[in-house]
Amino acid sequence: MQPRKIVILGSTGSIGTQAIDVVDAAPHLFEVVALSAGGGNLELIAQQAVHTRAQAVGIADGDAGSLEQLINAAAGQAGLRNFRPEIFVGPNASTEIAAIECDVVLNGITGSIGLAPTLAALGTGATLALANKESLIVGGSLVKAAACDGQIVPVDSEHSAIAQCLRSGTPGEVDKLILTASGGPFRGRSREQLRDVTPQEALAHPTWDMGLMVTTNSASLVNKGLEVIEAHLLFDVPLDRIDVVVHPQSVVHSMVQFVDGSIIAQASPPDMRLPIALGLGWPDRVPRAATPCDWSQATSWTFEPLDSVAFPAVELAKEAAKQGSTYPAVFNAANEEAVTAFHGGHIRFTDVVDTVESVLSEHSGSSELTVESVLDAEKWARTRTHDRLATSAR
């Protein structure tokens, strides 16, 4: 059997680098044919290109000549004299890379800029291993209409867990989806106690090592709100049948409750290589993709209800999803701008979600969901967030 041909978008990020680890551990199963990244670390993507022997490399920002020189240098060190991958540069580079013929496109880009690459990947008929939740959230029905049945395989640990649990019953037997949340660094704190937390504290996640935006979103539980929207879209389960429970150990990644009262959970030590491997190999499992739980050691798993007063982001995300249209795009864009303002020292931590709520209340939605209407809504949301924050600072 020939290895599956893999395209990795966002190759220099956390998901992308771990995906290459998965490929390295199973070269008989996977072969990387193309890579793309933002361009902030040209040396790394050059090294990745040589390491994987990728046929094409794309960067959103940077100079093609500089990247080519770095690839040539890395290739020389590896003894590859004639290694010359095709290079794509510019804002559409990831979209062009996503359209390259392959078996699986792993979209590990962060943010809604992943929407066009997601649509391009779906247009090829390849399986889309989706770690870029924002493209589904802001694209909504647009992405769903572009996808064939079963073409999108989730890579977020929570949604990968749900996909695995759903194998235990038929769609008609599903009662609820239960997403687990670690609770982040501020678990147990009241809203009043959250007012004066610092950006450094918000980045001290107890379990996962992520970038600034995702880590801060995990601290505010905005990330969990986005995951609720993603679960609703991926699995066609109504929002009022999707719950969130706090599980600080991050071993149970999510659960499905069935109509007879049974609850099926997927558990494993926190390691993104497992859902990445499953996304690349779906529906087959990749042997030894990650280390399992150690049952020779005593352990305890705890679960707590979500404090929606201290962390209102989940309910706010549900409201945005109920409105549909471009409301989820506004939710996401306003949050990104507010998080940037928080890390710049301009607003308090609790102001982040409050600002998102205010901007959402002013939005009127779009009559038709298109890439253009999503981009327009995001632009409006970012401008309105800036204006609101500037006014409150005066």
N, C-alpha and C positions, 0 to 999 in steps of 0.2 A: 504494500500500500504506500502510495506517495505521501510525503508530509503535506499537511495543510499549508497553503501559502497565506502568510499573515502580513497585514499592513498595520503599523502602529502609529496612531496620531497622538501627539503629545509625548514623544518618546523620551524626552529628558526629564519629565516629571516623575512623581512617585509611582503612578500606575505604569507608565512606560518603562521605567527602569526595572520594575519588578516583573513586567511582562517578558522582558529580555531574559531575566533569570529563569522564568518558566520555560522559555524556548531553549535556553542553554541546557536545562535539565532533561529535556525530551526532544533532542534533535531528530529523532526518528518520527516524531509526530508533527513537528512544526518547522516552518522555514520562513524567515522574515524576508519580504521582497521589497518593502518600502517603509520609510520613516518620515515623520514630520515633527516639527517643534516650533516654538515661538521664535527662537533665535537668540535667546539670552545667554546660551551656553554653547557657542559654536564648536568649541573644542570637544565637548562631550558628544554632540550629535555626529561629529566627524569620526570620533572613536567608535561610536555605535555602528555607524555605516560600515566601517571596515570590519568590525567584529562580526557583524551579521551578514556581510557581503550583500547589503541591500542594493537593489537595482536602481532605486530612485530615492532622493532625499529632498525634503522641502522645508523651508524656513519662512516664517511670516515677515521677520525683520532681519536685516543684515545684508552683507555683500556676497554675491555669488563667488567672486574671485577669492575672497578671504576664506570662504568655506571650502572651495576647491583646493586651496593651498593646504589647509589643515587636513583635508582628506588625503591628499597626496603624501603629506608628511607621515600620517598615521599608517597609510598603506605601505610606505617604504619601510617603516619600522617592523611591520608585519610580514615583510617579504613579498608583498603583492605589487609588482611593478606596473601592471596594466589594469588596475582597478579604477574604473571611471564611471561612477553612477551618474544618472541623469539628475540635474539639480533644478529645483523649482524655488523661486524667491518671490515674495510678495504676499499681500493679504489673502490671496486665493490659493496659496501653495497647498495648504492642508486639504482644501476641497479638490484640487487636482490630484493630489496623492490618494485621496479617498476613492477616486474613480478608477484607479489602476486595477487591472484584473487580478483577482485573488479569491481565496475562499472565505476569509474572515477579516473584517476591518475592526480593530480595537480603537474606539474613540476615547482616549484618555485626556482630551483637552479639558481645561477648566473654563467654565463660563459659557454664556450663550453664543459666543463666537463659534461654538461647535455645531451650531444648527445647520449651516450650509454643508459642512463635511458629512454630517449625519444623513442629510437628504441625498448627497452625492453617493454615499456608500449604499444606501437603500436602492438607489436607481440602478446599480450594477447587478443587483440580485444576490450579492454576497451576504453572508451572515454578519450582522452588526453586533459586536460585543460592546455594550454601551456602559461606559463609566462616566460619560459626560451627561449627567442627569439633566442639566440645564437645557440642553437642546430638545429633549422630549417635553420638558415642563413648559418652555416658552413656545415650542412648536405645536404642542397639543395635537389637535385633530389633523393638522398638516402633516406631521410625522406619521401618525397612525395610518392616514390614507396612503402614504407612500410605501408603507411596509406590508409585505406579504405575511400570511399567518406564520408565526413562529420565527420570523426573520430577525427580530430583535431579542438578544439574549442579555439579561441584566448582569452587570459586573459589580455594582455596589453590593457590599456584603449583605445588607439587609434584603435586597431584592433577589439576590442570588439564593439566599436562604429560603425566601418565600417560594421561588420557582422550584426548589428542591422539595419543599414540604407539599406543594400542590400535586406532586406525583402520587400522593397518598389517597387522593379522592377525585371525584369528578367535579367540574365547575358547579353543578347544581348542589353539591354537598358542602360547599364552602359557606361558612357562617360569617367569619371575620378574619381579617388580616391583622396581625399584632406585630408592629414594628418595635424593636428594642432600641433604647437610647442609653448611652453610658451616663448621661447626665452632665458630662463635661466637668470642667474644673470648679464649677459653682453649684454643683448638686447640693441641695439642702438649704441654700441661702434664700432669704426672703427678697422681695422686690426692693425693699428699702436697703438691704445689705448689698444689693447689686449696683446701687447708684454710683458708688465711688471706686469700683474695681478698675484696675489699670489695664492697658493693652498687654503688658507683659503677663499679667495674671490670666488674661483671656487666652493667651497662646500656650499656656501650660496645660495642655490636654493630658489626662492621666493614662490614656491608652494608645491613641493613634498619633503618628508623626505625619502631619499634613502641612500644606501651605498656609499662608496668613489668612486668606479669605475663608477657606473651608474650616480651619481651626476656630476662627472667630465665630463662624456660623454654627459650629458645634457647641460652642460656649453659650450662645444665645438660643440654641435649639431651632434657629432658622433652617439649618441643614435638615433637621428632622421634619420640619414643615415641608420643605422641598421634596423630601423622600416620600411623604404621604401623598403628595400630588403625583409623583412618579409611580407609586404603587397603584394608585387609582387608574392611571392611564395604561400602565403595563398589563394589569390583570383584570381590568373591567369590573372592579368591585366598587360599589358606591362609597363615597367619602364617609358617610355615617357608620360604615361597617369596617372602618380602618382605625385601629386604636394604637396608642403609643404607651409603652411601659418602660420605666427606668430600670436598667440592669447594669450596675456599675462594673461588673467583671468583664463585660463584653465578650462572653463566651457563647451565649445563646444569641444568635444574630438576628433572628426573627422567628415568628410562629404563625401557624394557620390553625384557626379553630373551625371545626366541622360541625354540621347540624346536629350530630348525635352527642355533642359535648366533648369529643376527643380533641386534643390539641397536639399537633405535631410540631416539634421544634428542631431546628438545625443548630448544632453546637460544634465549635472547634476553637482552639486558641486563636486570638486575633492575629491574622496573617493574611494579607490581601492576595498572596499568591494562590490561595485556594480558589476564591471566586474568579480570579483572572484566568487560571487554568481551566476552570469549568466553562468560562465564557469562550475561550479559544477552542475547547474540545467538545462543546455541547452537541449532542446530549450525553456524550461519553465522559467518564471521569478520567483524570490523568493520574496514574499511580504515583504515590509519594509526592504529590504536589505541595503538601504542607505537613507539619508535625501534628499528630492527633493529641487529644487530651491524655494526660498521664494519670491513669486510674490507680496507680500505686501510691499516690499522694492524697492525703485528705484535702478536701476542697469544699467550699460553700458558694452557692449562687443565690443572689438575692434579687428581689423585684419590688419596685415601689411605684405608686401612682405618680403621674406627671402633675406637677404644680403649675397649673395653667395661669395662675395669677402672677407668679414670679416669671414664668416663661410663656407669654401669650403667643409666641410665634407660630406654634402648631395650629391653633384655632384660626389665626389670621390667614395662614396659608390655605386652610380648608375653605375659608370664605372667598379667597381669591379664586380658588379652583371652581367653586360653585358658580361664580360669576362667569368663568370661562373667558373666551375671546382672548384679549391681550392683557387681562388682569394678572395672570401668573408672570408674564414678562415684566410688567410694572413692579410687581412684588420683588422679583429677582434683581432688577436694575436699581431700584430705589435702595434696596438693602446693600448692594455693592458700594454705592456712593456713600451711604451712611456709615458702613464699616470703615471705609477709607477716611472719613471725617473723624471717626472715633480714634483710629490709630494716629491721626494727625494731631490729636489732643484738642479737637474743636468741640466735641460733644461727649456726654456721658454714655456709658454702656447701655443704660436703659433707654436712652434717646434713640438708639438704633431702630428698634422695632416700633417705637412710638412714631418715628418719622415715616417709616414704611406705611404704617396704618393711615397716617394723615395724607400721604401722597395717593394711596389707593382710593381714599374717599373722594378725591377730586377727579379720578379717572372716569371716562365715559365709555371706554371700550371701543372696539372696531366692529363694523358690520360684517367684515370678511377677514378671516385669518389667512394671511399670506406672509412670505418672508419680509416683504416691504412693510406691511402693517405692524409686524413684530418689531422691526428695526425702528420704525417711527415711534412706536409706543415706548420703547426703551430710551430713545433719545429724549422724548418728552419727560419720562420719569427721572432721568438723570438731571435734566435742566431744572425740573420742578424741585427736586431734592436739594440741589445746590441753592436755588432761590430761597427755599424754606429755611435752610440752615443758615444762610447769610442773614436773613431777616431776624431769626431768633438770636443770632450772635450780637446784633446791634442793641 
